[in-house]
Amino acid sequence: MAYPALDLKLNKFSPSLLHSLDDVILPHTFLKICCNAYIPNEMNAALDPFLSPIIASDELLMHFPATRIV
């Protein structure tokens, strides 16, 4: 993965949010449009590890294949 979205909580501030504001590859506005289209209203990205893999437990991640993030 070259540009994974690992935390889809839309109302959380992070340093990467500041970088995304002027990112030419994946601007914040485009990511927000994608999140709004991808995440149903009844789902909570803050609680679902399939939406935000950053919150996945080690037990769940052990079932995933080995992955390298560039």
CHARMM internal coordinates of N, CA and C (Angstrom, degrees):
IC EDIT
DIST 1 N 1 CA 1.4468
DIST 1 CA 1 C 1.5236
ANGL 1 N 1 CA 1 C 109.09
DIST 1 C 2 N 1.2904
ANGL 1 CA 1 C 2 N 115.23
DIHE 1 N 1 CA 1 C 2 N 134.73
DIST 2 N 2 CA 1.4532
ANGL 1 C 2 N 2 CA 119.46
DIHE 1 CA 1 C 2 N 2 CA 179.08
DIST 2 CA 2 C 1.5210
ANGL 2 N 2 CA 2 C 112.20
DIHE 1 C 2 N 2 CA 2 C -101.61
DIST 2 C 3 N 1.3145
ANGL 2 CA 2 C 3 N 117.79
DIHE 2 N 2 CA 2 C 3 N -24.34
DIST 3 N 3 CA 1.4642
ANGL 2 C 3 N 3 CA 119.98
DIHE 2 CA 2 C 3 N 3 CA -176.08
DIST 3 CA 3 C 1.5290
ANGL 3 N 3 CA 3 C 109.35
DIHE 2 C 3 N 3 CA 3 C -151.26
DIST 3 C 4 N 1.3332
ANGL 3 CA 3 C 4 N 117.27
DIHE 3 N 3 CA 3 C 4 N 64.96
DIST 4 N 4 CA 1.4701
ANGL 3 C 4 N 4 CA 118.40
DIHE 3 CA 3 C 4 N 4 CA -175.81
DIST 4 CA 4 C 1.5208
ANGL 4 N 4 CA 4 C 112.37
DIHE 3 C 4 N 4 CA 4 C -76.85
DIST 4 C 5 N 1.3135
ANGL 4 CA 4 C 5 N 115.78
DIHE 4 N 4 CA 4 C 5 N 143.07
DIST 5 N 5 CA 1.4662
ANGL 4 C 5 N 5 CA 121.76
DIHE 4 CA 4 C 5 N 5 CA 171.38
DIST 5 CA 5 C 1.5227
ANGL 5 N 5 CA 5 C 106.34
DIHE 4 C 5 N 5 CA 5 C -96.03
DIST 5 C 6 N 1.3121
ANGL 5 CA 5 C 6 N 117.05
DIHE 5 N 5 CA 5 C 6 N 101.71
DIST 6 N 6 CA 1.4597
ANGL 5 C 6 N 6 CA 121.29
DIHE 5 CA 5 C 6 N 6 CA -173.74
DIST 6 CA 6 C 1.5131
ANGL 6 N 6 CA 6 C 113.61
DIHE 5 C 6 N 6 CA 6 C -98.60
DIST 6 C 7 N 1.3115
ANGL 6 CA 6 C 7 N 117.22
DIHE 6 N 6 CA 6 C 7 N -14.89
DIST 7 N 7 CA 1.4615
ANGL 6 C 7 N 7 CA 121.12
DIHE 6 CA 6 C 7 N 7 CA -178.20
DIST 7 CA 7 C 1.5203
ANGL 7 N 7 CA 7 C 107.85
DIHE 6 C 7 N 7 CA 7 C -135.94
DIST 7 C 8 N 1.3292
ANGL 7 CA 7 C 8 N 116.77
DIHE 7 N 7 CA 7 C 8 N 103.75
DIST 8 N 8 CA 1.4630
ANGL 7 C 8 N 8 CA 120.78
DIHE 7 CA 7 C 8 N 8 CA -175.17
DIST 8 CA 8 C 1.5241
ANGL 8 N 8 CA 8 C 113.66
DIHE 7 C 8 N 8 CA 8 C -98.60
DIST 8 C 9 N 1.3215
ANGL 8 CA 8 C 9 N 117.25
DIHE 8 N 8 CA 8 C 9 N 18.65
DIST 9 N 9 CA 1.4632
ANGL 8 C 9 N 9 CA 119.55
DIHE 8 CA 8 C 9 N 9 CA 175.46
DIST 9 CA 9 C 1.5286
ANGL 9 N 9 CA 9 C 107.54
DIHE 8 C 9 N 9 CA 9 C -70.07
DIST 9 C 10 N 1.3270
ANGL 9 CA 9 C 10 N 115.89
DIHE 9 N 9 CA 9 C 10 N 112.77
DIST 10 N 10 CA 1.4658
ANGL 9 C 10 N 10 CA 120.79
DIHE 9 CA 9 C 10 N 10 CA -172.31
DIST 10 CA 10 C 1.5197
ANGL 10 N 10 CA 10 C 114.02
DIHE 9 C 10 N 10 CA 10 C -74.33
DIST 10 C 11 N 1.3157
ANGL 10 CA 10 C 11 N 118.24
DIHE 10 N 10 CA 10 C 11 N -22.44
DIST 11 N 11 CA 1.4628
ANGL 10 C 11 N 11 CA 119.60
DIHE 10 CA 10 C 11 N 11 CA -176.02
DIST 11 CA 11 C 1.5253
ANGL 11 N 11 CA 11 C 112.55
DIHE 10 C 11 N 11 CA 11 C -103.99
DIST 11 C 12 N 1.3193
ANGL 11 CA 11 C 12 N 117.74
DIHE 11 N 11 CA 11 C 12 N 20.01
DIST 12 N 12 CA 1.4637
ANGL 11 C 12 N 12 CA 121.69
DIHE 11 CA 11 C 12 N 12 CA -178.80
DIST 12 CA 12 C 1.5270
ANGL 12 N 12 CA 12 C 109.89
DIHE 11 C 12 N 12 CA 12 C -104.76
DIST 12 C 13 N 1.3240
ANGL 12 CA 12 C 13 N 116.36
DIHE 12 N 12 CA 12 C 13 N 129.10
DIST 13 N 13 CA 1.4594
ANGL 12 C 13 N 13 CA 120.42
DIHE 12 CA 12 C 13 N 13 CA 176.06
DIST 13 CA 13 C 1.5291
ANGL 13 N 13 CA 13 C 109.55
DIHE 12 C 13 N 13 CA 13 C -83.85
DIST 13 C 14 N 1.3215
ANGL 13 CA 13 C 14 N 116.21
DIHE 13 N 13 CA 13 C 14 N 137.98
DIST 14 N 14 CA 1.4647
ANGL 13 C 14 N 14 CA 120.89
DIHE 13 CA 13 C 14 N 14 CA 174.94
DIST 14 CA 14 C 1.5351
ANGL 14 N 14 CA 14 C 108.04
DIHE 13 C 14 N 14 CA 14 C -148.50
DIST 14 C 15 N 1.3220
ANGL 14 CA 14 C 15 N 117.40
DIHE 14 N 14 CA 14 C 15 N 160.20
DIST 15 N 15 CA 1.4641
ANGL 14 C 15 N 15 CA 119.17
DIHE 14 CA 14 C 15 N 15 CA 177.03
DIST 15 CA 15 C 1.5258
ANGL 15 N 15 CA 15 C 112.57
DIHE 14 C 15 N 15 CA 15 C -59.28
DIST 15 C 16 N 1.3398
ANGL 15 CA 15 C 16 N 117.26
DIHE 15 N 15 CA 15 C 16 N -33.68
DIST 16 N 16 CA 1.4665
ANGL 15 C 16 N 16 CA 118.85
DIHE 15 CA 15 C 16 N 16 CA 179.14
DIST 16 CA 16 C 1.5211
ANGL 16 N 16 CA 16 C 111.74
DIHE 15 C 16 N 16 CA 16 C -66.83
DIST 16 C 17 N 1.3390
ANGL 16 CA 16 C 17 N 117.30
DIHE 16 N 16 CA 16 C 17 N -24.66
DIST 17 N 17 CA 1.4640
ANGL 16 C 17 N 17 CA 119.99
DIHE 16 CA 16 C 17 N 17 CA 175.69
DIST 17 CA 17 C 1.5209
ANGL 17 N 17 CA 17 C 110.13
DIHE 16 C 17 N 17 CA 17 C -62.10
DIST 17 C 18 N 1.3188
ANGL 17 CA 17 C 18 N 117.87
DIHE 17 N 17 CA 17 C 18 N -40.50
DIST 18 N 18 CA 1.4671
ANGL 17 C 18 N 18 CA 120.85
DIHE 17 CA 17 C 18 N 18 CA 178.22
DIST 18 CA 18 C 1.5336
ANGL 18 N 18 CA 18 C 110.87
DIHE 17 C 18 N 18 CA 18 C -62.65
DIST 18 C 19 N 1.3243
ANGL 18 CA 18 C 19 N 116.56
DIHE 18 N 18 CA 18 C 19 N -40.35
DIST 19 N 19 CA 1.4664
ANGL 18 C 19 N 19 CA 120.10
DIHE 18 CA 18 C 19 N 19 CA 178.84
DIST 19 CA 19 C 1.5216
ANGL 19 N 19 CA 19 C 111.47
DIHE 18 C 19 N 19 CA 19 C -66.86
DIST 19 C 20 N 1.3290
ANGL 19 CA 19 C 20 N 117.14
DIHE 19 N 19 CA 19 C 20 N -33.39
DIST 20 N 20 CA 1.4605
ANGL 19 C 20 N 20 CA 119.93
DIHE 19 CA 19 C 20 N 20 CA -177.59
DIST 20 CA 20 C 1.5255
ANGL 20 N 20 CA 20 C 112.79
DIHE 19 C 20 N 20 CA 20 C -72.72
DIST 20 C 21 N 1.3171
ANGL 20 CA 20 C 21 N 117.55
DIHE 20 N 20 CA 20 C 21 N -17.00
DIST 21 N 21 CA 1.4580
ANGL 20 C 21 N 21 CA 119.92
DIHE 20 CA 20 C 21 N 21 CA -178.34
DIST 21 CA 21 C 1.5235
ANGL 21 N 21 CA 21 C 112.61
DIHE 20 C 21 N 21 CA 21 C -65.44
DIST 21 C 22 N 1.3397
ANGL 21 CA 21 C 22 N 117.24
DIHE 21 N 21 CA 21 C 22 N -28.44
DIST 22 N 22 CA 1.4707
ANGL 21 C 22 N 22 CA 119.18
DIHE 21 CA 21 C 22 N 22 CA 177.53
DIST 22 CA 22 C 1.5281
ANGL 22 N 22 CA 22 C 112.18
DIHE 21 C 22 N 22 CA 22 C -125.11
DIST 22 C 23 N 1.3198
ANGL 22 CA 22 C 23 N 117.09
DIHE 22 N 22 CA 22 C 23 N 25.31
DIST 23 N 23 CA 1.4609
ANGL 22 C 23 N 23 CA 122.30
DIHE 22 CA 22 C 23 N 23 CA 179.35
DIST 23 CA 23 C 1.5294
ANGL 23 N 23 CA 23 C 109.48
DIHE 22 C 23 N 23 CA 23 C -75.14
DIST 23 C 24 N 1.3218
ANGL 23 CA 23 C 24 N 117.13
DIHE 23 N 23 CA 23 C 24 N 127.15
DIST 24 N 24 CA 1.4653
ANGL 23 C 24 N 24 CA 120.56
DIHE 23 CA 23 C 24 N 24 CA -178.77
DIST 24 CA 24 C 1.5245
ANGL 24 N 24 CA 24 C 112.17
DIHE 23 C 24 N 24 CA 24 C -82.81
DIST 24 C 25 N 1.3438
ANGL 24 CA 24 C 25 N 118.30
DIHE 24 N 24 CA 24 C 25 N -20.11
DIST 25 N 25 CA 1.4609
ANGL 24 C 25 N 25 CA 121.18
DIHE 24 CA 24 C 25 N 25 CA -179.69
DIST 25 CA 25 C 1.5253
ANGL 25 N 25 CA 25 C 110.85
DIHE 24 C 25 N 25 CA 25 C -83.53
DIST 25 C 26 N 1.3204
ANGL 25 CA 25 C 26 N 116.62
DIHE 25 N 25 CA 25 C 26 N -48.06
DIST 26 N 26 CA 1.4655
ANGL 25 C 26 N 26 CA 121.05
DIHE 25 CA 25 C 26 N 26 CA -178.49
DIST 26 CA 26 C 1.5174
ANGL 26 N 26 CA 26 C 109.43
DIHE 25 C 26 N 26 CA 26 C -141.06
DIST 26 C 27 N 1.3337
ANGL 26 CA 26 C 27 N 117.52
DIHE 26 N 26 CA 26 C 27 N 83.95
DIST 27 N 27 CA 1.4602
ANGL 26 C 27 N 27 CA 120.24
DIHE 26 CA 26 C 27 N 27 CA -178.64
DIST 27 CA 27 C 1.5315
ANGL 27 N 27 CA 27 C 111.84
DIHE 26 C 27 N 27 CA 27 C -66.12
DIST 27 C 28 N 1.3018
ANGL 27 CA 27 C 28 N 114.80
DIHE 27 N 27 CA 27 C 28 N 154.81
DIST 28 N 28 CA 1.4673
ANGL 27 C 28 N 28 CA 122.02
DIHE 27 CA 27 C 28 N 28 CA -178.15
DIST 28 CA 28 C 1.5228
ANGL 28 N 28 CA 28 C 111.72
DIHE 27 C 28 N 28 CA 28 C -55.20
DIST 28 C 29 N 1.3162
ANGL 28 CA 28 C 29 N 118.27
DIHE 28 N 28 CA 28 C 29 N -41.62
DIST 29 N 29 CA 1.4606
ANGL 28 C 29 N 29 CA 120.59
DIHE 28 CA 28 C 29 N 29 CA -177.52
DIST 29 CA 29 C 1.5286
ANGL 29 N 29 CA 29 C 111.18
DIHE 28 C 29 N 29 CA 29 C -63.55
DIST 29 C 30 N 1.3356
ANGL 29 CA 29 C 30 N 117.36
DIHE 29 N 29 CA 29 C 30 N -38.69
DIST 30 N 30 CA 1.4607
ANGL 29 C 30 N 30 CA 120.35
DIHE 29 CA 29 C 30 N 30 CA 178.69
DIST 30 CA 30 C 1.5268
ANGL 30 N 30 CA 30 C 110.39
DIHE 29 C 30 N 30 CA 30 C -68.42
DIST 30 C 31 N 1.3275
ANGL 30 CA 30 C 31 N 116.86
DIHE 30 N 30 CA 30 C 31 N -41.82
DIST 31 N 31 CA 1.4660
ANGL 30 C 31 N 31 CA 120.40
DIHE 30 CA 30 C 31 N 31 CA 178.07
DIST 31 CA 31 C 1.5212
ANGL 31 N 31 CA 31 C 110.27
DIHE 30 C 31 N 31 CA 31 C -61.90
DIST 31 C 32 N 1.3211
ANGL 31 CA 31 C 32 N 117.75
DIHE 31 N 31 CA 31 C 32 N -39.93
DIST 32 N 32 CA 1.4621
ANGL 31 C 32 N 32 CA 120.97
DIHE 31 CA 31 C 32 N 32 CA 179.13
DIST 32 CA 32 C 1.5285
ANGL 32 N 32 CA 32 C 111.32
DIHE 31 C 32 N 32 CA 32 C -65.79
DIST 32 C 33 N 1.3218
ANGL 32 CA 32 C 33 N 117.82
DIHE 32 N 32 CA 32 C 33 N -39.37
DIST 33 N 33 CA 1.4678
ANGL 32 C 33 N 33 CA 121.65
DIHE 32 CA 32 C 33 N 33 CA 176.20
DIST 33 CA 33 C 1.5244
ANGL 33 N 33 CA 33 C 110.05
DIHE 32 C 33 N 33 CA 33 C -61.95
DIST 33 C 34 N 1.3312
ANGL 33 CA 33 C 34 N 116.60
DIHE 33 N 33 CA 33 C 34 N -44.14
DIST 34 N 34 CA 1.4681
ANGL 33 C 34 N 34 CA 120.89
DIHE 33 CA 33 C 34 N 34 CA 178.82
DIST 34 CA 34 C 1.5229
ANGL 34 N 34 CA 34 C 110.95
DIHE 33 C 34 N 34 CA 34 C -63.34
DIST 34 C 35 N 1.3182
ANGL 34 CA 34 C 35 N 117.18
DIHE 34 N 34 CA 34 C 35 N -43.89
DIST 35 N 35 CA 1.4624
ANGL 34 C 35 N 35 CA 120.78
DIHE 34 CA 34 C 35 N 35 CA 179.83
DIST 35 CA 35 C 1.5225
ANGL 35 N 35 CA 35 C 110.69
DIHE 34 C 35 N 35 CA 35 C -62.51
DIST 35 C 36 N 1.3137
ANGL 35 CA 35 C 36 N 117.36
DIHE 35 N 35 CA 35 C 36 N -43.31
DIST 36 N 36 CA 1.4648
ANGL 35 C 36 N 36 CA 120.45
DIHE 35 CA 35 C 36 N 36 CA 179.73
DIST 36 CA 36 C 1.5252
ANGL 36 N 36 CA 36 C 111.44
DIHE 35 C 36 N 36 CA 36 C -64.29
DIST 36 C 37 N 1.3238
ANGL 36 CA 36 C 37 N 117.72
DIHE 36 N 36 CA 36 C 37 N -32.89
DIST 37 N 37 CA 1.4647
ANGL 36 C 37 N 37 CA 121.30
DIHE 36 CA 36 C 37 N 37 CA 178.65
DIST 37 CA 37 C 1.5287
ANGL 37 N 37 CA 37 C 111.45
DIHE 36 C 37 N 37 CA 37 C -79.31
DIST 37 C 38 N 1.3187
ANGL 37 CA 37 C 38 N 117.84
DIHE 37 N 37 CA 37 C 38 N -30.71
DIST 38 N 38 CA 1.4556
ANGL 37 C 38 N 38 CA 123.20
DIHE 37 CA 37 C 38 N 38 CA -173.47
DIST 38 CA 38 C 1.5256
ANGL 38 N 38 CA 38 C 113.82
DIHE 37 C 38 N 38 CA 38 C -88.91
DIST 38 C 39 N 1.3229
ANGL 38 CA 38 C 39 N 117.21
DIHE 38 N 38 CA 38 C 39 N -36.71
DIST 39 N 39 CA 1.4610
ANGL 38 C 39 N 39 CA 121.49
DIHE 38 CA 38 C 39 N 39 CA -174.51
DIST 39 CA 39 C 1.5320
ANGL 39 N 39 CA 39 C 109.47
DIHE 38 C 39 N 39 CA 39 C -96.85
DIST 39 C 40 N 1.3321
ANGL 39 CA 39 C 40 N 117.16
DIHE 39 N 39 CA 39 C 40 N 114.84
DIST 40 N 40 CA 1.4717
ANGL 39 C 40 N 40 CA 119.25
DIHE 39 CA 39 C 40 N 40 CA 177.13
DIST 40 CA 40 C 1.5301
ANGL 40 N 40 CA 40 C 110.80
DIHE 39 C 40 N 40 CA 40 C -62.93
DIST 40 C 41 N 1.3054
ANGL 40 CA 40 C 41 N 116.75
DIHE 40 N 40 CA 40 C 41 N 152.49
DIST 41 N 41 CA 1.4681
ANGL 40 C 41 N 41 CA 121.78
DIHE 40 CA 40 C 41 N 41 CA -177.43
DIST 41 CA 41 C 1.5178
ANGL 41 N 41 CA 41 C 112.76
DIHE 40 C 41 N 41 CA 41 C -58.78
DIST 41 C 42 N 1.3327
ANGL 41 CA 41 C 42 N 117.52
DIHE 41 N 41 CA 41 C 42 N -32.86
DIST 42 N 42 CA 1.4614
ANGL 41 C 42 N 42 CA 119.93
DIHE 41 CA 41 C 42 N 42 CA -176.56
DIST 42 CA 42 C 1.5272
ANGL 42 N 42 CA 42 C 113.37
DIHE 41 C 42 N 42 CA 42 C -81.58
DIST 42 C 43 N 1.3196
ANGL 42 CA 42 C 43 N 117.76
DIHE 42 N 42 CA 42 C 43 N -5.05
DIST 43 N 43 CA 1.4640
ANGL 42 C 43 N 43 CA 120.98
DIHE 42 CA 42 C 43 N 43 CA 179.77
DIST 43 CA 43 C 1.5236
ANGL 43 N 43 CA 43 C 110.37
DIHE 42 C 43 N 43 CA 43 C -96.71
DIST 43 C 44 N 1.3174
ANGL 43 CA 43 C 44 N 115.66
DIHE 43 N 43 CA 43 C 44 N 147.78
DIST 44 N 44 CA 1.4601
ANGL 43 C 44 N 44 CA 121.80
DIHE 43 CA 43 C 44 N 44 CA -179.05
DIST 44 CA 44 C 1.5269
ANGL 44 N 44 CA 44 C 108.54
DIHE 43 C 44 N 44 CA 44 C -116.20
DIST 44 C 45 N 1.3250
ANGL 44 CA 44 C 45 N 117.04
DIHE 44 N 44 CA 44 C 45 N 108.65
DIST 45 N 45 CA 1.4670
ANGL 44 C 45 N 45 CA 121.50
DIHE 44 CA 44 C 45 N 45 CA -178.46
DIST 45 CA 45 C 1.5200
ANGL 45 N 45 CA 45 C 111.98
DIHE 44 C 45 N 45 CA 45 C -64.93
DIST 45 C 46 N 1.3185
ANGL 45 CA 45 C 46 N 117.23
DIHE 45 N 45 CA 45 C 46 N -20.83
DIST 46 N 46 CA 1.4623
ANGL 45 C 46 N 46 CA 119.97
DIHE 45 CA 45 C 46 N 46 CA 179.20
DIST 46 CA 46 C 1.5250
ANGL 46 N 46 CA 46 C 111.90
DIHE 45 C 46 N 46 CA 46 C -73.63
DIST 46 C 47 N 1.3332
ANGL 46 CA 46 C 47 N 117.17
DIHE 46 N 46 CA 46 C 47 N -17.62
DIST 47 N 47 CA 1.4616
ANGL 46 C 47 N 47 CA 121.06
DIHE 46 CA 46 C 47 N 47 CA -177.12
DIST 47 CA 47 C 1.5212
ANGL 47 N 47 CA 47 C 114.08
DIHE 46 C 47 N 47 CA 47 C -115.79
DIST 47 C 48 N 1.3241
ANGL 47 CA 47 C 48 N 117.99
DIHE 47 N 47 CA 47 C 48 N -10.81
DIST 48 N 48 CA 1.4606
ANGL 47 C 48 N 48 CA 121.40
DIHE 47 CA 47 C 48 N 48 CA -174.26
DIST 48 CA 48 C 1.5285
ANGL 48 N 48 CA 48 C 110.76
DIHE 47 C 48 N 48 CA 48 C -104.82
DIST 48 C 49 N 1.3458
ANGL 48 CA 48 C 49 N 117.93
DIHE 48 N 48 CA 48 C 49 N 111.54
DIST 49 N 49 CA 1.4659
ANGL 48 C 49 N 49 CA 119.88
DIHE 48 CA 48 C 49 N 49 CA -178.11
DIST 49 CA 49 C 1.5288
ANGL 49 N 49 CA 49 C 113.86
DIHE 48 C 49 N 49 CA 49 C -68.63
DIST 49 C 50 N 1.3291
ANGL 49 CA 49 C 50 N 117.73
DIHE 49 N 49 CA 49 C 50 N -15.81
DIST 50 N 50 CA 1.4632
ANGL 49 C 50 N 50 CA 119.64
DIHE 49 CA 49 C 50 N 50 CA 176.44
DIST 50 CA 50 C 1.5286
ANGL 50 N 50 CA 50 C 111.10
DIHE 49 C 50 N 50 CA 50 C -79.14
DIST 50 C 51 N 1.3262
ANGL 50 CA 50 C 51 N 117.09
DIHE 50 N 50 CA 50 C 51 N -21.74
DIST 51 N 51 CA 1.4596
ANGL 50 C 51 N 51 CA 121.23
DIHE 50 CA 50 C 51 N 51 CA 174.42
DIST 51 CA 51 C 1.5227
ANGL 51 N 51 CA 51 C 111.16
DIHE 50 C 51 N 51 CA 51 C -91.16
DIST 51 C 52 N 1.3243
ANGL 51 CA 51 C 52 N 116.97
DIHE 51 N 51 CA 51 C 52 N -37.83
DIST 52 N 52 CA 1.4638
ANGL 51 C 52 N 52 CA 122.77
DIHE 51 CA 51 C 52 N 52 CA 179.52
DIST 52 CA 52 C 1.5259
ANGL 52 N 52 CA 52 C 108.74
DIHE 51 C 52 N 52 CA 52 C -125.79
DIST 52 C 53 N 1.3271
ANGL 52 CA 52 C 53 N 117.82
DIHE 52 N 52 CA 52 C 53 N 85.39
DIST 53 N 53 CA 1.4659
ANGL 52 C 53 N 53 CA 120.29
DIHE 52 CA 52 C 53 N 53 CA -177.20
DIST 53 CA 53 C 1.5223
ANGL 53 N 53 CA 53 C 114.65
DIHE 52 C 53 N 53 CA 53 C -58.43
DIST 53 C 54 N 1.3225
ANGL 53 CA 53 C 54 N 117.89
DIHE 53 N 53 CA 53 C 54 N -17.26
DIST 54 N 54 CA 1.4618
ANGL 53 C 54 N 54 CA 120.65
DIHE 53 CA 53 C 54 N 54 CA 179.78
DIST 54 CA 54 C 1.5302
ANGL 54 N 54 CA 54 C 111.31
DIHE 53 C 54 N 54 CA 54 C -62.68
DIST 54 C 55 N 1.3363
ANGL 54 CA 54 C 55 N 117.73
DIHE 54 N 54 CA 54 C 55 N -23.23
DIST 55 N 55 CA 1.4638
ANGL 54 C 55 N 55 CA 120.84
DIHE 54 CA 54 C 55 N 55 CA -179.41
DIST 55 CA 55 C 1.5241
ANGL 55 N 55 CA 55 C 112.51
DIHE 54 C 55 N 55 CA 55 C -98.04
DIST 55 C 56 N 1.3304
ANGL 55 CA 55 C 56 N 117.64
DIHE 55 N 55 CA 55 C 56 N 3.06
DIST 56 N 56 CA 1.4706
ANGL 55 C 56 N 56 CA 121.10
DIHE 55 CA 55 C 56 N 56 CA -179.32
DIST 56 CA 56 C 1.5284
ANGL 56 N 56 CA 56 C 110.45
DIHE 55 C 56 N 56 CA 56 C -66.53
DIST 56 C 57 N 1.3100
ANGL 56 CA 56 C 57 N 115.18
DIHE 56 N 56 CA 56 C 57 N 143.61
DIST 57 N 57 CA 1.4619
ANGL 56 C 57 N 57 CA 120.05
DIHE 56 CA 56 C 57 N 57 CA 178.61
DIST 57 CA 57 C 1.5336
ANGL 57 N 57 CA 57 C 109.76
DIHE 56 C 57 N 57 CA 57 C -74.36
DIST 57 C 58 N 1.3059
ANGL 57 CA 57 C 58 N 115.80
DIHE 57 N 57 CA 57 C 58 N 159.10
DIST 58 N 58 CA 1.4662
ANGL 57 C 58 N 58 CA 120.51
DIHE 57 CA 57 C 58 N 58 CA 176.94
DIST 58 CA 58 C 1.5261
ANGL 58 N 58 CA 58 C 110.93
DIHE 57 C 58 N 58 CA 58 C -60.18
DIST 58 C 59 N 1.3287
ANGL 58 CA 58 C 59 N 116.99
DIHE 58 N 58 CA 58 C 59 N -35.18
DIST 59 N 59 CA 1.4578
ANGL 58 C 59 N 59 CA 120.96
DIHE 58 CA 58 C 59 N 59 CA 179.48
DIST 59 CA 59 C 1.5261
ANGL 59 N 59 CA 59 C 111.19
DIHE 58 C 59 N 59 CA 59 C -62.90
DIST 59 C 60 N 1.3243
ANGL 59 CA 59 C 60 N 117.15
DIHE 59 N 59 CA 59 C 60 N -41.53
DIST 60 N 60 CA 1.4617
ANGL 59 C 60 N 60 CA 120.78
DIHE 59 CA 59 C 60 N 60 CA 177.98
DIST 60 CA 60 C 1.5316
ANGL 60 N 60 CA 60 C 110.82
DIHE 59 C 60 N 60 CA 60 C -69.08
DIST 60 C 61 N 1.3201
ANGL 60 CA 60 C 61 N 116.84
DIHE 60 N 60 CA 60 C 61 N -42.93
DIST 61 N 61 CA 1.4649
ANGL 60 C 61 N 61 CA 120.61
DIHE 60 CA 60 C 61 N 61 CA -178.03
DIST 61 CA 61 C 1.5239
ANGL 61 N 61 CA 61 C 112.54
DIHE 60 C 61 N 61 CA 61 C -65.73
DIST 61 C 62 N 1.3128
ANGL 61 CA 61 C 62 N 118.14
DIHE 61 N 61 CA 61 C 62 N -24.04
DIST 62 N 62 CA 1.4608
ANGL 61 C 62 N 62 CA 120.85
DIHE 61 CA 61 C 62 N 62 CA 178.12
DIST 62 CA 62 C 1.5281
ANGL 62 N 62 CA 62 C 111.85
DIHE 61 C 62 N 62 CA 62 C -64.56
DIST 62 C 63 N 1.3290
ANGL 62 CA 62 C 63 N 118.19
DIHE 62 N 62 CA 62 C 63 N -21.27
DIST 63 N 63 CA 1.4618
ANGL 62 C 63 N 63 CA 123.06
DIHE 62 CA 62 C 63 N 63 CA 179.26
DIST 63 CA 63 C 1.5296
ANGL 63 N 63 CA 63 C 112.95
DIHE 62 C 63 N 63 CA 63 C -85.47
DIST 63 C 64 N 1.3178
ANGL 63 CA 63 C 64 N 116.68
DIHE 63 N 63 CA 63 C 64 N -10.16
DIST 64 N 64 CA 1.4659
ANGL 63 C 64 N 64 CA 121.81
DIHE 63 CA 63 C 64 N 64 CA -179.87
DIST 64 CA 64 C 1.5288
ANGL 64 N 64 CA 64 C 109.17
DIHE 63 C 64 N 64 CA 64 C -83.96
DIST 64 C 65 N 1.3205
ANGL 64 CA 64 C 65 N 118.01
DIHE 64 N 64 CA 64 C 65 N 152.32
DIST 65 N 65 CA 1.4758
ANGL 64 C 65 N 65 CA 118.98
DIHE 64 CA 64 C 65 N 65 CA 175.16
DIST 65 CA 65 C 1.5350
ANGL 65 N 65 CA 65 C 110.10
DIHE 64 C 65 N 65 CA 65 C -70.92
DIST 65 C 66 N 1.3063
ANGL 65 CA 65 C 66 N 115.39
DIHE 65 N 65 CA 65 C 66 N 160.11
DIST 66 N 66 CA 1.4625
ANGL 65 C 66 N 66 CA 120.21
DIHE 65 CA 65 C 66 N 66 CA 176.58
DIST 66 CA 66 C 1.5338
ANGL 66 N 66 CA 66 C 109.19
DIHE 65 C 66 N 66 CA 66 C -59.54
DIST 66 C 67 N 1.3378
ANGL 66 CA 66 C 67 N 116.21
DIHE 66 N 66 CA 66 C 67 N 136.10
DIST 67 N 67 CA 1.4591
ANGL 66 C 67 N 67 CA 121.08
DIHE 66 CA 66 C 67 N 67 CA -175.50
DIST 67 CA 67 C 1.5180
ANGL 67 N 67 CA 67 C 109.53
DIHE 66 C 67 N 67 CA 67 C -135.48
DIST 67 C 68 N 1.3060
ANGL 67 CA 67 C 68 N 115.62
DIHE 67 N 67 CA 67 C 68 N 140.95
DIST 68 N 68 CA 1.4672
ANGL 67 C 68 N 68 CA 120.57
DIHE 67 CA 67 C 68 N 68 CA 174.96
DIST 68 CA 68 C 1.5237
ANGL 68 N 68 CA 68 C 108.54
DIHE 67 C 68 N 68 CA 68 C -115.18
DIST 68 C 69 N 1.3180
ANGL 68 CA 68 C 69 N 114.75
DIHE 68 N 68 CA 68 C 69 N 132.45
DIST 69 N 69 CA 1.4657
ANGL 68 C 69 N 69 CA 120.55
DIHE 68 CA 68 C 69 N 69 CA 177.79
DIST 69 CA 69 C 1.5125
ANGL 69 N 69 CA 69 C 106.50
DIHE 68 C 69 N 69 CA 69 C -108.41
DIST 69 C 70 N 1.3157
ANGL 69 CA 69 C 70 N 116.47
DIHE 69 N 69 CA 69 C 70 N 124.22
DIST 70 N 70 CA 1.4538
ANGL 69 C 70 N 70 CA 122.38
DIHE 69 CA 69 C 70 N 70 CA -177.31
DIST 70 CA 70 C 1.5060
ANGL 70 N 70 CA 70 C 109.46
DIHE 69 C 70 N 70 CA 70 C -84.13
END
COOR INIT
IC SEED 1 N 1 CA 1 C
IC BUILD
